[in-house]
């Protein structure tokens, strides 16, 4: 489905991704975890085309996509949810979802928002600007990623950040439904419930995959300090006891 071959990436002479190779298979949930600054987000951006590898190659459905840009990769069915969502001046929530879904059906657009815990009546015609909270922006962005019906590979960077308990439960449900549809998910996360939901875990540190394998074999080898529980009282995370 997706194959990385000897990919490396550097910024200002510092190697961020160091000769990573890996094979992702269709219909599985993969978690990228590990210490902050280890290269997880950079690897996700290499896959989507936001970053370009210094060397190596990327194959998607047996097609070499190494030279393709982000739009070309998106057209092949690769979607990306940012860790820190972007504000779109002059764009409404309705505009964003219509662009993503290519649909003008209000019921469908409202359903997309309901999946992330937002009411269409209250949000569709709001502008995406700094009057929305970070959590609201995050949920709207996740809805826009879900809106692309032709997506086969979803990449989410810490999707649980900034959302409340109810929305978090809905997010877990969304991931389960996507897996039932044989979609492939690559999720960057330290969150316990998301880790447990996965099929495979990749631990990334210093730009390398230091451990990888089925979740039941890798989860118990993770450092407690790198696993988070969801804090029911708000949007913060709590270290596992």
Secondary structure, 3 states (H helix, E strand, C coil): CEEEEEEEEEECCEEEEEEEEEEECCCCEEEEECCCCCCHHHHHHHHHCCCCCCEEEEEECCEECCCCCHHHHHHCCEEEECCCCCCCCCCEHHHHHHHHHCCCCHHHHHHHHHHCCCCHHHHCCCECCCCCCHHHHHHHHHHHHHCCCCCCEEEEECCCCCCCHHHHHHHHHHHHHHHHCCCEEEEECCEHHHHHHCCEEEEEECCEEEEEEEHHHHHHHCCHHHCEEECCCCCCEEECC
